[in-house]
Amino acid sequence: MRKEIRLSGFGGQGIILSGVILGRGASLYDNKNAVQTQSYGPEARGGASKSEVVISDKEISFPKVIKPDILVCMSQPAFDKYGRDIKENGYVIVDKDLVSIPNDYINNFKIYQIPFTEIANKEVGLKIVANIVMLGALTKITNIVSKDAMEKAILDTVPKGTEKKNILAFEKGYNYIE
């Protein structure tokens, strides 16, 4: 079981942190092998950002994502850049308020359009945790990492004093999916 995940968006959306949390949840708490790589533009905020995670039950001999099984886009430029580079019948998860998906795309992939930023802003009261809302939805949709492992990884990773808001954000994303 080798699964390749690409998380993408703008710098400042917590894309890199999301990949770190996902890899940590898989490797430390679900006893899987995981590797995380990242790239981002020179801009501190607003530039392109990408985090890739490979999760496997076997040793990972090549740490790069070749063609993702799961693509998450939290910005239109990220979708425009990476939207066609995904395995047939793969998962495509986007922030519905920030990404438009063309009609010709819909039949080839399992598409989830979720208002991550709106949920973070209105239900958690903190727009900056949209990435954690996304991780909740990703966890429920794909079951690539267990809910318990992700919650532990979030608690290990987020800044002290923000744990309750981040767990709330994760729960909101997880429970958004029926």
matplotlib code that plots the C-alpha trace (Angstrom):
import matplotlib.pyplot as plt

x = [0.0, 1.8, -0.4, 0.8, -0.7, -0.2, -1.4, -1.2, -2.2, -0.8, 2.0, 0.5, -2.4, -0.4, 0.1, 3.6, 2.4, -0.5, 1.9, 4.1, 1.1, -0.2, 3.2, 3.7, 0.2, 1.0, 4.5, 4.4, 0.8, -0.4, 2.9, 3.2, 6.1, 5.8, 8.0, 7.1, 8.7, 7.9, 8.4, 7.3, 8.0, 10.3, 7.4, 6.6, 2.9, 0.8, 3.3, 2.8, 3.2, 3.2, 3.6, 3.8, 3.5, 4.0, 2.5, 3.1, 3.0, 6.3, 9.7, 9.6, 12.4, 11.5, 10.3, 8.8, 5.2, 5.1, 1.3, -0.8, -3.7, -5.0, -4.8, -5.8, -6.0, -6.7, -6.2, -7.1, -3.5, -2.7, -5.6, -4.6, -1.0, -1.7, -5.3, -4.6, -1.6, -3.5, -4.2, -7.5, -10.2, -8.1, -9.4, -9.6, -10.4, -10.7, -11.7, -15.1, -15.0, -11.5, -11.3, -13.5, -13.5, -14.2, -17.2, -15.0, -13.1, -15.9, -16.3, -12.7, -12.1, -13.7, -14.3, -15.0, -15.7, -15.6, -15.7, -12.5, -11.9, -15.6, -15.8, -12.6, -13.9, -17.5, -17.5, -14.1, -13.7, -10.2, -9.6, -6.0, -7.0, -8.6, -5.7, -6.7, -10.3, -8.9, -7.0, -10.2, -12.0, -9.1, -8.9, -12.6, -12.7, -9.6, -9.0, -5.3, -4.5, -6.7, -8.6, -6.9, -3.4, -4.2, -5.5, -2.3, -0.1, -2.0, -1.6, 2.2, 2.7, 0.6, 1.8, 1.1, -2.1, -3.8, -4.6, -8.3, -9.0, -7.0, -8.8, -12.1, -11.1, -10.1, -13.5, -15.4, -13.7, -14.1, -17.7, -18.5, -18.2, -21.2]
y = [0.0, 3.1, 6.3, 9.6, 12.8, 16.3, 19.3, 22.6, 26.2, 29.7, 30.3, 31.3, 28.7, 26.1, 23.7, 22.7, 22.3, 20.1, 17.8, 17.5, 16.7, 14.1, 12.4, 12.5, 11.0, 8.1, 7.3, 8.0, 7.0, 4.6, 2.7, 3.3, 4.5, 8.1, 10.7, 14.4, 16.8, 20.5, 23.3, 26.9, 30.2, 32.9, 34.9, 34.5, 34.7, 34.5, 32.5, 28.9, 26.2, 22.4, 19.6, 16.0, 13.0, 9.4, 6.8, 3.1, -0.1, -1.0, 0.7, 3.8, 3.6, 6.7, 9.7, 11.8, 11.9, 10.7, 10.9, 11.6, 9.3, 12.3, 16.0, 18.8, 22.3, 25.3, 27.9, 28.3, 28.7, 25.4, 23.6, 25.1, 23.9, 20.4, 19.6, 17.4, 15.5, 12.9, 9.2, 8.1, 7.7, 9.6, 11.9, 15.6, 17.8, 21.5, 24.6, 25.2, 28.9, 29.3, 26.7, 26.2, 22.8, 22.6, 20.4, 18.1, 17.1, 15.8, 12.2, 11.2, 11.7, 11.5, 15.2, 16.8, 20.6, 21.7, 25.3, 24.9, 28.6, 29.4, 26.6, 27.8, 31.4, 30.9, 27.7, 27.8, 31.6, 31.5, 31.6, 30.5, 26.9, 26.2, 23.8, 21.8, 21.7, 20.3, 17.6, 16.5, 16.2, 14.4, 12.0, 11.1, 10.9, 8.8, 7.0, 7.1, 7.8, 7.1, 9.9, 9.1, 9.3, 12.6, 14.1, 13.1, 14.5, 17.8, 18.1, 17.3, 19.9, 23.0, 25.9, 25.6, 27.3, 26.6, 22.9, 23.3, 25.5, 23.1, 20.0, 21.8, 22.7, 19.1, 17.8, 20.3, 19.1, 15.5, 15.8, 17.9, 14.6, 12.3]
z = [0.0, -1.2, -1.2, -2.6, -1.3, -2.6, -0.5, -2.3, -1.9, -1.1, 1.3, 4.6, 4.5, 6.5, 3.6, 4.8, 8.4, 7.2, 5.4, 8.5, 10.7, 8.2, 7.9, 11.7, 12.3, 9.9, 11.1, 14.8, 15.7, 12.9, 12.6, 8.9, 6.9, 5.8, 4.1, 3.6, 1.2, 0.5, -1.9, -1.8, -3.6, -2.3, -1.1, 2.7, 2.0, -1.1, -3.2, -4.3, -1.6, -1.9, 0.6, -0.5, 1.7, 0.8, 3.2, 2.9, 5.0, 3.3, 3.2, 1.0, -1.6, -3.5, -1.4, -4.1, -5.3, -8.9, -9.5, -6.5, -5.3, -3.3, -4.4, -2.1, -3.4, -1.2, -4.0, -7.7, -8.8, -7.0, -8.8, -12.2, -11.7, -10.2, -11.1, -14.0, -12.5, -10.5, -10.8, -12.5, -9.9, -7.4, -4.7, -5.4, -2.3, -2.7, -0.8, -2.5, -2.0, -3.5, -6.3, -9.3, -11.0, -14.7, -15.8, -17.9, -14.8, -12.7, -14.1, -13.8, -10.0, -6.6, -6.0, -2.7, -2.5, 1.1, 2.5, 4.6, 5.1, 5.8, 8.4, 10.1, 10.1, 11.1, 13.1, 14.8, 14.8, 13.4, 9.7, 10.1, 11.0, 7.6, 7.0, 10.1, 8.9, 5.7, 7.5, 9.3, 6.0, 4.4, 7.3, 7.1, 3.3, 2.7, 6.0, 5.0, 8.7, 11.7, 13.4, 16.7, 15.1, 13.4, 16.7, 18.5, 15.7, 15.8, 19.6, 19.2, 16.4, 16.9, 19.0, 22.8, 23.7, 20.4, 20.9, 21.7, 18.6, 16.4, 17.6, 17.2, 13.6, 12.9, 14.3, 12.2, 9.0, 10.0, 10.9, 7.7, 5.7, 6.2]

ax = plt.figure().add_subplot(projection="3d")
ax.plot(x, y, z, "-o")
ax.set_aspect("equal")
plt.show()
